[in-house]
Amino acid sequence: MPGIYRHVPPEPDPQEPRLPGPTRPDRISIWPVEVDRYGIDVLFHGDAGRRRARTIRRQLDEAGVGATLRQEPVDAWVVRFGPVSREVMLDVLGGYVW
């Protein structure tokens, strides 16, 4: 029909990592490390949080974003990554974490 436009999303780039659906953390900490580079901690609690944290760390590693996983006291798990650029930080938070 004339006058009706439909947005067609671009084809995914096969070179870019596929981002999974979001996984809501219990806490996110972001701090500047250098100019336009950031470190990020994502904290989860409990058994479900442990599974989420392991999954996110694995997915970040597979996407080329190095991440570590550590256990905190009181049954908490932290995924730490960075320093990364602002763009990578936003992509990871939007695609993996939030």
Helices and strands as residue ranges (DSSP letters): E 27-34, E 37-45, H 46-62, E 67-72, E 76-85, H 86-92, I 93-97
